[in-house]
């Protein structure tokens, strides 16, 4: 019965000129996870990540904390959706609908609650397939199909225990597949996934089951302020 641990990457560099890299805090979160796994005697048959820098760096830091050899195995099927392309396509429409000017955007980006509301509207346009004038990028349906196919590939890999470092979107879709969630609940779930958290899935008789969700015991036990982050 294959068991898959889905780890969300550590905190990335939101608001900087390059989001796709771990912050110093994200590095710390990832090392703490590895150290925790070492203490509890955790072992896996396979360690891999998506190909994004924040995902691969998280895996490297986890393995460093675990004190095992680094893994270079990555699988693009577990990459996050292209949020920059999606924002570029739909943010102007959402801002116009809200009566916002470009000058009013920057303050909103610094407010998590306000930004989440705007991004939720942007995501709805993406999911609905609203036409846009930007170059083509991955659709919501293609993203769903990619994640489901990647999970299916792991389930038939022959490994019993697999760790995959991914992102909030793919992890949410994996939970959706296990629990048959609506799109609305899946999106709400996405906003609640902590950085460097662990979600557990298992396959039984060809069915994907949820065995644990959003575990951050390793961060809570560290007793350091500010370790729990969402982005």
C-alpha positions in Angstrom: 0.0 0.0 0.0 2.0 3.1 -1.2 2.1 6.0 1.2 2.9 9.5 -0.1 4.0 12.4 2.0 3.4 15.7 0.3 5.5 18.5 1.8 4.7 22.1 0.9 7.8 24.2 0.2 9.2 26.5 2.9 8.4 30.2 2.8 9.3 31.7 -0.6 10.3 35.3 -1.3 6.9 36.9 -1.8 7.2 40.6 -2.6 10.8 40.4 -3.9 12.0 40.5 -7.5 12.2 36.7 -7.5 9.5 34.8 -5.7 10.8 31.4 -6.6 13.5 31.0 -4.0 13.4 30.2 -0.3 13.6 33.0 2.3 15.9 32.6 5.2 12.8 31.5 7.2 11.8 29.0 4.5 15.2 27.5 4.8 14.9 27.2 8.5 11.5 25.6 8.3 12.7 23.0 5.9 15.8 22.1 8.0 13.6 21.7 11.1 11.4 19.3 9.2 14.4 17.2 8.3 15.7 17.2 11.9 12.3 16.2 13.2 12.1 13.3 10.7 15.6 12.1 11.8 14.5 12.2 15.5 11.4 10.0 14.8 13.4 7.6 12.7 11.5 8.3 9.4 12.6 6.5 6.3 11.4 6.8 2.7 12.1 4.7 -0.5 12.1 7.8 -2.7 12.6 11.6 -2.2 11.7 14.0 -5.0 10.3 17.5 -5.6 8.9 19.6 -8.4 11.4 21.3 -10.5 10.8 24.9 -9.2 13.7 26.4 -7.2 11.7 26.8 -4.0 10.7 23.1 -4.1 14.1 21.7 -4.9 15.8 24.0 -2.3 13.2 22.8 0.3 14.0 19.2 -0.4 17.7 19.8 -0.2 17.3 21.5 3.2 15.0 18.8 4.5 17.6 16.1 3.6 20.3 18.2 5.2 18.4 18.3 8.4 17.8 14.6 8.1 21.5 14.1 7.5 21.2 11.9 4.5 22.5 12.3 0.9 20.9 15.0 -1.1 18.4 14.1 -3.9 18.4 15.5 -7.4 15.3 13.7 -8.4 12.5 16.1 -9.5 9.2 15.7 -11.3 7.8 18.7 -13.2 4.3 17.1 -12.7 4.3 18.5 -9.1 5.1 22.1 -10.1 2.7 24.8 -9.0 0.4 26.6 -11.4 2.0 29.7 -13.0 0.5 32.3 -10.7 2.4 35.1 -12.4 0.9 34.3 -15.8 -2.6 34.0 -14.2 -2.3 37.3 -12.4 -1.0 39.0 -15.6 -4.0 37.7 -17.5 -6.8 38.5 -15.0 -5.6 41.0 -12.5 -6.4 44.0 -14.7 -10.0 42.7 -15.1 -10.4 42.2 -11.4 -9.0 45.7 -10.6 -11.4 47.2 -13.1 -14.3 45.4 -11.6 -13.3 46.7 -8.2 -12.8 50.2 -9.4 -9.1 50.1 -8.4 -6.3 52.1 -10.1 -2.7 50.8 -10.6 -1.6 53.2 -7.9 -3.8 51.4 -5.4 -2.4 48.0 -6.1 0.9 48.0 -4.1 -0.8 48.7 -0.7 -3.1 45.8 -1.4 -0.2 43.4 -2.1 1.1 44.1 1.4 -2.2 43.1 3.1 -2.7 39.3 3.2 -6.4 39.5 3.6 -7.1 42.0 0.8 -4.6 40.3 -1.5 -6.2 36.9 -0.9 -9.6 38.3 -1.8 -8.3 39.7 -5.1 -6.4 36.6 -5.9 -9.5 34.5 -5.3 -11.3 36.5 -8.0 -8.3 36.0 -10.3 -8.4 32.3 -9.7 -12.1 32.1 -10.4 -11.5 33.6 -13.9 -8.8 31.0 -14.5 -11.0 28.1 -13.4 -13.9 29.4 -15.4 -11.6 29.7 -18.5 -12.4 33.4 -19.0 -10.8 34.6 -22.2 -7.8 36.8 -21.9 -5.3 38.6 -24.2 -2.1 37.2 -22.8 0.0 34.3 -24.3 -1.5 30.9 -23.7 -0.7 29.2 -20.4 -1.8 26.0 -18.6 -5.5 25.9 -18.0 -7.2 24.8 -14.8 -8.3 21.5 -16.4 -4.9 20.8 -17.7 -3.4 21.6 -14.2 -5.9 19.1 -12.6 -5.1 16.4 -15.1 -1.3 16.9 -14.6 -1.5 16.5 -10.8 -3.8 13.5 -11.0 -1.5 11.8 -13.6 1.5 12.5 -11.4 -0.1 11.0 -8.3 -1.1 8.0 -10.4 2.4 7.5 -11.5 3.7 7.5 -8.0 1.0 5.0 -6.9 2.4 2.6 -9.5 6.1 3.4 -9.0 6.7 0.3 -6.8 7.8 2.4 -3.9 6.1 1.9 -0.5 7.1 5.3 1.1 7.5 8.4 -1.0 8.2 12.0 -0.1 7.4 14.8 -2.6 8.1 18.5 -2.0 5.4 20.4 -3.9 3.2 23.5 -3.5 -0.2 24.5 -2.1 -2.0 24.0 -5.4 -1.0 20.4 -6.2 -1.4 19.5 -2.5 -5.0 20.9 -2.5 -5.8 18.9 -5.7 -4.4 15.8 -4.1 -6.7 16.3 -1.1 -9.6 17.1 -3.5 -9.1 13.8 -5.2 -9.0 11.9 -1.9 -12.1 13.6 -0.4 -14.1 14.5 -3.6 -14.1 18.2 -2.6 -15.8 20.9 -4.6 -13.7 23.5 -6.4 -14.7 26.1 -3.9 -13.6 24.0 -0.9 -10.4 23.0 -2.7 -9.5 26.7 -3.2 -10.3 27.5 0.4 -8.1 24.6 1.4 -5.2 26.0 -0.7 -5.1 29.2 1.4 -4.8 27.2 4.7 -1.7 25.1 3.9 1.3 26.0 5.9 4.8 26.3 4.5 6.9 23.2 5.2 3.7 21.3 6.3 3.2 17.6 5.7 0.1 16.0 4.1 -0.2 12.2 4.1 -1.9 10.1 1.4 -2.1 6.4 0.9 -3.4 4.2 -1.9 -5.7 1.2 -1.0 -7.2 -1.0 -3.7 -6.6 1.8 -6.2 -8.3 4.4 -4.1 -6.5 7.6 -2.9 -7.1 8.1 0.9 -6.2 11.1 3.1 -4.2 9.9 6.2 -3.1 13.3 7.5 -3.3 17.0 6.6 -1.2 20.1 7.1 1.0 18.7 9.9 3.4 21.3 11.3 4.3 19.5 14.6 8.0 19.9 13.7 7.6 23.7 13.6 5.4 23.9 16.8 7.8 21.8 18.8 10.8 24.0 17.8 9.2 26.7 20.0 10.5 29.6 17.8 8.2 32.6 17.1 7.1 33.2 13.6 7.7 29.7 12.2 4.1 29.2 11.0 3.6 31.0 7.6 1.3 30.6 4.6 3.4 32.3 2.0 
